Amino acid sequence: LETEKKRWLGVIKKQPDWSGGQYTAFLELLKKQLFEFYSEAQLRTEGLRIFTTMVPRYQKHAQAAVSLRLATLETTYGLETQSLQSGVIITTTDTAEVLAMIGSRNPKEFGFNRAIDAKRPVGSLIKPAIYLTALSNHKKFNALSMLDDSPITLKQKNGDVWQPKNYDRQTRGPVPMYQALANSYNLATINLGMDLGLGTVITTLRKLGVKQPIPEYPSLLL
């Protein structure tokens, strides 16, 4: 019996043990969410078993993609090595569960989490909210509704004139809504947004959870 206990099982461990030190950004998010329901003392003493949505495989691929992409950009544009940073969030499309998160170029680095703490211009990410606003009025709009992808000139309150353009500097005239969204046409979106009204678009953004102040300027549509 003693000989049987000492016999080698033939198991080879190919991967190192799981370590929270590899996933600092995700753990920071997890702590923030846990502190909404538990005190620090409870988390330390209650022996809670916590199940997360993180997928280590996705985390690994995301980290590899960040390292490769940033190094490529630094080489291409002659930037100092290790000068660029990145933030990544991967979620499910149906429940918005966070599957992977990177808050820094160095995944083991604690501190500023660029994935959830950085504040940047929203840019074209706002466009789906504008189209959602339109489609909520199903009597007037649908995916085939024609939008005007033509030049527009808007005078600002301070007297300045704003003349936005498409990314490729081209105009296309009437285009169906689905095409305008799929190709992120600026002019079609602005014309749609001005037709809907900035206040109506802002109401949609509030419903989507935006809490910070939203200036009611036409430029918010881009």
C-alpha positions as CSV (number, residue, x, y, z in Angstrom):
1,L,0.0,0.0,0.0
2,E,2.8,2.4,0.8
3,T,4.4,1.7,-2.6
4,E,1.0,2.5,-4.3
5,K,0.8,5.9,-2.5
6,K,4.2,6.9,-3.8
7,R,3.6,5.9,-7.4
8,W,3.8,8.8,-9.9
9,L,0.4,9.6,-11.4
10,G,1.8,10.7,-14.8
11,V,0.2,14.1,-14.6
12,I,2.2,17.0,-16.1
13,K,1.1,20.5,-15.2
14,K,1.5,22.6,-18.3
15,Q,0.1,25.9,-16.9
16,P,1.2,27.8,-13.8
17,D,-1.3,28.2,-10.9
18,W,-3.9,30.9,-11.3
19,S,-2.8,34.1,-9.8
20,G,-4.8,37.2,-9.2
21,G,-1.6,39.2,-9.8
22,Q,-2.1,38.6,-13.5
23,Y,-5.6,40.2,-13.6
24,T,-5.3,43.4,-11.6
25,A,-7.7,45.4,-13.6
26,F,-10.4,42.8,-13.5
27,L,-9.9,42.4,-9.7
28,E,-10.2,46.1,-9.2
29,L,-13.6,46.1,-10.9
30,L,-14.6,43.1,-8.9
31,K,-13.7,44.8,-5.6
32,K,-15.7,47.9,-6.6
33,Q,-18.8,45.8,-7.2
34,L,-18.4,43.7,-4.1
35,F,-18.0,46.8,-1.9
36,E,-21.5,47.8,-3.1
37,F,-22.9,44.8,-1.1
38,Y,-20.3,43.8,1.5
39,S,-18.0,45.6,3.9
40,E,-14.3,45.0,3.8
41,A,-14.6,43.1,7.1
42,Q,-17.2,40.8,5.6
43,L,-15.0,40.1,2.6
44,R,-12.1,39.2,4.8
45,T,-13.8,37.1,7.4
46,E,-17.0,35.6,6.1
47,G,-15.3,33.0,3.9
48,L,-17.3,34.0,0.8
49,R,-16.9,32.0,-2.4
50,I,-17.0,34.4,-5.3
51,F,-17.6,33.3,-8.9
52,T,-16.6,35.7,-11.6
53,T,-17.4,36.0,-15.3
54,M,-13.7,36.3,-16.4
55,V,-12.5,34.0,-19.1
56,P,-8.7,33.5,-18.7
57,R,-8.3,32.5,-22.4
58,Y,-9.8,35.8,-23.5
59,Q,-7.7,37.7,-21.0
60,K,-4.6,36.1,-22.4
61,H,-5.5,36.9,-26.0
62,A,-6.3,40.5,-25.1
63,Q,-3.0,41.0,-23.4
64,A,-1.1,39.5,-26.3
65,A,-3.0,41.8,-28.8
66,V,-2.2,44.9,-26.7
67,S,1.5,44.1,-26.4
68,L,1.8,43.4,-30.2
69,R,-0.3,46.4,-31.3
70,L,1.4,49.0,-29.0
71,A,4.9,47.8,-30.0
72,T,3.9,48.0,-33.7
73,L,2.5,51.6,-33.3
74,E,5.7,52.7,-31.5
75,T,7.9,51.3,-34.2
76,T,5.8,52.6,-37.1
77,Y,5.6,56.2,-35.7
78,G,9.1,56.3,-34.2
79,L,7.8,56.6,-30.6
80,E,9.8,55.8,-27.5
81,T,9.5,52.2,-26.5
82,Q,6.9,51.5,-23.8
83,S,5.5,55.1,-24.3
84,L,1.9,54.0,-25.2
85,Q,-0.8,52.7,-23.0
86,S,-4.0,50.8,-23.5
87,G,-7.3,49.8,-21.9
88,V,-9.5,46.9,-23.0
89,I,-12.9,45.6,-22.0
90,I,-14.4,42.5,-23.5
91,T,-18.1,41.8,-22.7
92,T,-20.9,39.5,-23.8
93,T,-23.3,41.1,-26.2
94,D,-26.5,39.9,-24.5
95,T,-25.8,40.4,-20.7
96,A,-22.8,42.8,-20.8
97,E,-20.9,40.5,-18.4
98,V,-17.2,41.4,-18.3
99,L,-15.1,38.5,-19.7
100,A,-11.7,40.2,-19.8
101,M,-10.2,43.6,-18.8
102,I,-6.9,45.3,-19.2
103,G,-6.2,48.6,-17.4
104,S,-2.6,49.0,-18.2
105,R,0.1,47.9,-20.7
106,N,1.5,45.8,-17.8
107,P,-1.4,43.5,-16.7
108,K,0.3,43.1,-13.3
109,E,0.4,46.8,-12.6
110,F,-1.9,48.2,-9.9
111,G,-3.0,51.8,-10.1
112,F,-4.9,53.8,-12.7
113,N,-7.3,51.5,-14.6
114,R,-7.6,52.9,-18.1
115,A,-10.4,50.5,-18.9
116,I,-12.9,52.0,-16.5
117,D,-11.4,55.2,-15.0
118,A,-10.1,57.0,-18.1
119,K,-12.4,59.8,-19.5
120,R,-12.1,60.3,-23.2
121,P,-14.3,61.8,-26.0
122,V,-17.0,59.3,-26.9
123,G,-16.6,59.9,-30.6
124,S,-18.6,57.7,-33.0
125,L,-19.7,55.4,-30.1
126,I,-22.5,57.9,-29.6
127,K,-24.0,57.2,-33.1
128,P,-25.9,54.0,-32.1
129,A,-27.7,56.0,-29.4
130,I,-28.8,58.5,-32.1
131,Y,-30.1,55.8,-34.3
132,L,-31.8,54.1,-31.3
133,T,-33.6,57.4,-30.7
134,A,-34.8,57.4,-34.2
135,L,-35.9,53.8,-34.2
136,S,-37.8,54.3,-31.0
137,N,-40.2,56.5,-33.1
138,H,-41.2,53.5,-35.2
139,K,-44.0,55.4,-36.9
140,K,-41.5,57.7,-38.6
141,F,-38.3,55.7,-38.8
142,N,-37.1,52.2,-39.7
143,A,-33.8,50.7,-40.9
144,L,-34.7,51.6,-44.5
145,S,-35.6,55.2,-43.8
146,M,-33.6,57.5,-46.1
147,L,-31.2,59.9,-44.5
148,D,-29.5,62.9,-46.0
149,D,-25.7,62.5,-46.2
150,S,-25.2,66.1,-47.5
151,P,-23.2,69.0,-46.2
152,I,-24.6,71.0,-43.3
153,T,-23.6,74.3,-41.8
154,L,-24.5,75.1,-38.2
155,K,-24.1,78.5,-36.5
156,Q,-23.0,78.2,-32.9
157,K,-24.2,80.5,-30.0
158,N,-20.8,82.3,-30.0
159,G,-21.1,83.1,-33.7
160,D,-18.7,80.4,-34.9
161,V,-19.8,78.3,-37.9
162,W,-19.5,74.5,-37.7
163,Q,-19.2,72.6,-41.0
164,P,-18.6,68.9,-40.2
165,K,-17.4,66.4,-42.8
166,N,-17.4,62.7,-43.4
167,Y,-14.2,60.8,-42.6
168,D,-13.4,60.3,-46.3
169,R,-14.5,63.9,-47.2
170,Q,-17.2,62.5,-49.6
171,T,-21.0,63.0,-49.6
172,R,-23.6,60.5,-50.8
173,G,-26.9,62.3,-50.7
174,P,-29.8,60.0,-49.7
175,V,-28.7,56.8,-48.0
176,P,-30.7,54.2,-46.0
177,M,-30.4,54.4,-42.3
178,Y,-28.8,51.0,-41.9
179,Q,-26.1,52.0,-44.4
180,A,-25.4,55.3,-42.7
181,L,-24.9,53.5,-39.3
182,A,-22.9,50.6,-40.7
183,N,-20.5,53.0,-42.4
184,S,-20.6,55.7,-39.7
185,Y,-21.5,58.5,-42.0
186,N,-21.1,61.8,-40.0
187,L,-23.3,64.0,-42.2
188,A,-26.2,61.6,-42.3
189,T,-26.0,61.2,-38.5
190,I,-25.9,64.9,-37.8
191,N,-28.8,65.6,-40.1
192,L,-30.7,62.9,-38.4
193,G,-29.7,64.1,-34.9
194,M,-30.8,67.7,-35.7
195,D,-34.1,66.4,-37.0
196,L,-34.7,64.4,-33.8
197,G,-33.6,67.3,-31.6
198,L,-30.6,67.3,-29.3
199,G,-32.8,67.1,-26.2
200,T,-34.4,63.9,-27.4
201,V,-31.0,62.3,-28.1
202,I,-29.8,63.4,-24.6
203,T,-32.9,61.8,-23.1
204,T,-31.9,58.5,-24.8
205,L,-28.3,58.8,-23.4
206,R,-29.8,59.3,-19.9
207,K,-31.9,56.2,-20.3
208,L,-28.7,54.3,-21.3
209,G,-27.1,55.2,-18.0
210,V,-25.0,58.3,-18.8
211,K,-24.9,60.4,-15.7
212,Q,-22.3,63.1,-16.4
213,P,-23.3,66.5,-17.7
214,I,-24.0,66.5,-21.5
215,P,-23.7,69.9,-23.2
216,E,-26.5,70.5,-25.7
217,Y,-24.3,71.3,-28.6
218,P,-24.6,69.8,-32.1
219,S,-21.1,68.5,-31.9
220,L,-22.3,65.9,-29.3
221,L,-23.7,64.0,-32.2
222,L,-20.1,63.0,-33.2
